[in-house]
Amino acid sequence: MIFYISGTGNTKWAAAQISEAVNERLIDISKAAPGPQIYELGDGERIGFCFPVHGWRPPMIMRNFIKRLSVKNIDGHYSYALCTAGDTIGETVDILRNDLHARGIHLDGAFSLIMPESYVGLPFMDVDTPDNENRKKQHAAEDLKHYTELIVKRGKSTEHLTVGKWPRINSRLLGAVFTNHMITDKPFRVTEDKCVKCGICAESCPVSNITMTNGGYPQWAHDGSCLACFSCYHHCPRHAIEYGKRTKNKGQYYFSHRK
């Protein structure tokens, strides 16, 4: 089984490719009910964790899911993780490994995929140029093919990770700031004269944080569920959603989007 979470589609694409290759079930953790998560593996079934990197860390929705996760017959089953990021991942996998260890799960393989940038919540960050986007997708497809072969073969003690130059600073210092202050839906706004009330933003939100109740315009829940994945912003066909002033004049991206 493969547990995954995805906002703009990068991770969903990767997880689906792996699922098809190993012929194992794909489980979207954003659809998981509250409370304990109890699963049982089939004979020889692998267990995978696929997610985007948020602030050089695993996203909190994945970490919280793992805290509630119980796998009855985990001993002897191959376990792996694959994360997607626009750049480096820091100590993301180390953090995940510790979370899994607390639930009795040993990580056998770990992989990172560099994918097109989608985080636009800081003034100096924007989506990639079309050339960089295409280049990253091509390289990611090649890397994913190799990683999938290793997963199929159950390659143990296997790591292919882009940790970067300052993994500790990025994950522990900057990651803490990101987790504590940047993961919020409070700055999201809709430009009403651009909005066509289509509801695509609400449909694309992986955690159902948006409702169309404000006169037909999107309204964010402000209940702490937002991942700050910017899926709503990127999927809007009229570019009517902004994140305060931080996204002004910036581009949009989601995996199947064509510029």
NORUR-V966681 format. One record per pair of residues at least 24 apart in sequence whose C-alpha atoms are under 8 Angstrom apart, sorted by the first residue. I is the first residue (numbers start at 1). GAP is how many residues later the second one is. D is the distance in whole Angstrom. If there is no record, write none. Layout:
I&GAP&D / I&GAP&D
This chain:
1&24&5 / 1&25&6 / 1&26&7 / 1&40&7 / 1&44&7 / 1&45&6 / 1&46&5 / 1&47&6 / 2&24&5 / 2&25&6 / 2&44&8 / 2&45&6 / 2&46&4 / 2&47&6 / 2&48&7 / 3&24&5 / 3&25&6 / 3&26&6 / 3&44&8 / 3&45&6 / 3&46&5 / 3&47&6 / 4&24&5 / 4&25&6 / 4&45&6 / 4&46&5 / 4&47&6 / 5&24&6 / 5&25&6 / 5&45&7 / 5&46&5 / 5&47&7 / 5&57&7 / 5&201&8 / 6&45&6 / 6&46&7 / 6&200&7 / 7&197&8 / 7&198&7 / 7&199&6 / 7&222&6 / 7&223&7 / 7&224&5 / 8&110&7 / 8&221&7 / 8&222&7 / 8&223&5 / 8&226&7 / 8&245&7 / 8&246&5 / 8&247&6 / 9&245&6 / 9&246&5 / 9&247&8 / 10&42&8 / 10&74&7 / 10&105&7 / 10&106&8 / 10&244&8 / 10&245&6 / 11&39&7 / 11&40&6 / 11&41&6 / 11&72&7 / 11&73&6 / 13&242&8 / 14&130&7 / 15&35&6 / 18&130&6 / 21&127&7 / 21&131&7 / 22&130&6 / 29&33&7 / 29&36&7 / 30&31&8 / 30&176&6 / 30&177&6 / 31&176&8 / 35&33&7 / 36&32&5 / 36&33&6 / 36&34&7 / 37&28&8 / 37&31&6 / 37&32&5 / 37&33&6 / 38&31&6 / 38&32&5 / 38&33&6 / 38&34&7 / 39&30&8 / 39&31&6 / 39&32&5 / 39&33&6 / 40&31&6 / 40&32&5 / 40&33&6 / 40&34&8 / 41&30&7 / 41&31&8 / 41&32&6 / 41&33&7 / 44&33&6 / 45&32&7 / 45&33&8 / 46&31&6 / 46&32&5 / 46&33&6 / 46&34&8 / 47&30&7 / 47&31&6 / 47&32&5 / 47&33&7 / 48&31&6 / 48&32&5 / 48&33&5 / 48&34&8 / 49&31&6 / 49&32&5 / 49&33&6 / 50&31&6 / 50&32&5 / 50&33&6 / 50&34&8 / 51&31&7 / 51&32&5 / 51&33&6 / 52&31&5 / 52&32&5 / 52&33&6 / 53&30&6 / 53&31&6 / 53&32&5 / 53&36&7 / 53&39&7 / 54&121&8 / 54&124&8 / 55&115&8 / 55&116&7 / 55&119&7 / 55&120&5 / 55&121&8 / 55&123&6 / 55&124&7 / 56&32&7 / 56&33&5 / 56&34&5 / 56&35&7 / 56&36&6 / 56&111&8 / 56&114&6 / 56&115&5 / 56&118&8 / 56&119&6 / 57&32&7 / 57&33&7 / 57&34&7 / 57&35&4 / 57&36&8 / 57&38&7 / 57&114&6 / 57&118&6 / 58&34&6 / 58&35&8 / 58&37&7 / 58&38&7 / 59&168&8 / 60&167&8 / 61&166&8 / 63&33&7 / 63&36&7 / 66&33&7 / 66&34&7 / 66&37&7 / 67&32&7 / 67&36&7 / 69&34&7 / 70&33&7 / 74&30&8 / 74&31&7 / 78&29&8 / 78&30&6 / 78&76&6 / 79&26&8 / 79&27&7 / 79&28&5 / 79&29&5 / 79&30&7 / 80&27&6 / 80&28&6 / 80&29&5 / 80&30&6 / 80&71&8 / 81&26&7 / 81&28&6 / 81&29&5 / 81&30&6 / 82&28&6 / 82&29&5 / 82&30&6 / 82&31&7 / 83&28&6 / 83&29&5 / 83&30&6 / 84&28&6 / 84&29&5 / 84&30&6 / 84&31&6 / 85&27&7 / 85&28&6 / 85&29&5 / 85&30&6 / 85&31&8 / 85&32&7 / 86&28&5 / 86&29&5 / 86&30&5 / 86&31&4 / 86&32&7 / 87&27&6 / 87&28&8 / 87&30&8 / 87&75&8 / 88&26&8 / 88&74&5 / 88&75&5 / 88&76&5 / 89&72&8 / 89&73&6 / 89&74&5 / 89&75&7 / 89&78&7 / 90&72&8 / 90&73&4 / 90&74&6 / 90&76&7 / 90&77&4 / 90&78&7 / 90&80&6 / 90&81&6 / 91&72&7 / 91&76&5 / 91&77&6 / 91&79&8 / 91&80&6 / 92&79&7 / 108&47&7 / 108&48&5 / 108&49&5 / 108&50&7 / 109&42&8 / 109&46&7 / 109&47&6 / 109&48&6 / 109&49&5 / 109&50&6 / 110&48&6 / 110&49&5 / 110&50&6 / 110&51&7 / 111&36&7 / 111&48&6 / 111&49&5 / 111&50&5 / 112&48&6 / 112&49&5 / 112&50&6 / 113&27&6 / 113&30&7 / 113&31&7 / 113&48&8 / 114&26&6 / 115&25&6 / 116&137&8 / 117&136&8 / 118&111&8 / 118&112&7 / 118&134&7 / 118&135&6 / 118&136&7 / 119&110&7 / 119&111&7 / 120&110&8 / 120&126&7 / 120&127&6 / 120&130&8 / 121&61&8 / 121&122&7 / 121&125&6 / 121&126&7 / 122&124&6 / 122&125&8 / 123&123&5 / 123&124&7 / 126&124&6 / 126&125&7 / 127&123&7 / 127&124&6 / 127&125&7 / 127&126&7 / 130&129&7 / 182&46&8 / 183&43&7 / 183&44&6 / 183&45&5 / 184&38&8 / 184&40&7 / 184&42&6 / 184&43&7 / 184&44&6 / 185&35&7 / 185&36&8 / 185&37&6 / 185&39&8 / 185&41&6 / 185&43&7 / 186&34&8 / 186&36&6 / 187&55&8 / 187&56&5 / 187&57&5 / 188&32&8 / 188&53&7 / 188&54&6 / 188&55&4 / 188&56&6 / 189&52&6 / 189&53&5 / 189&54&6 / 189&55&7 / 190&27&8 / 190&28&7 / 190&50&6 / 190&51&5 / 190&52&6 / 191&49&5 / 191&50&6 / 191&51&8 / 192&25&7 / 192&48&7 / 194&44&6 / 194&45&8 / 194&46&5 / 195&43&7 / 195&45&5 / 196&42&8 / 200&32&8 / 200&35&7 / 200&36&6 / 201&30&7 / 201&31&4 / 201&32&7 / 201&34&6 / 201&35&6 / 202&30&7 / 204&27&6 / 204&28&6 / 204&31&7 / 205&26&6 / 205&27&6 / 206&25&8
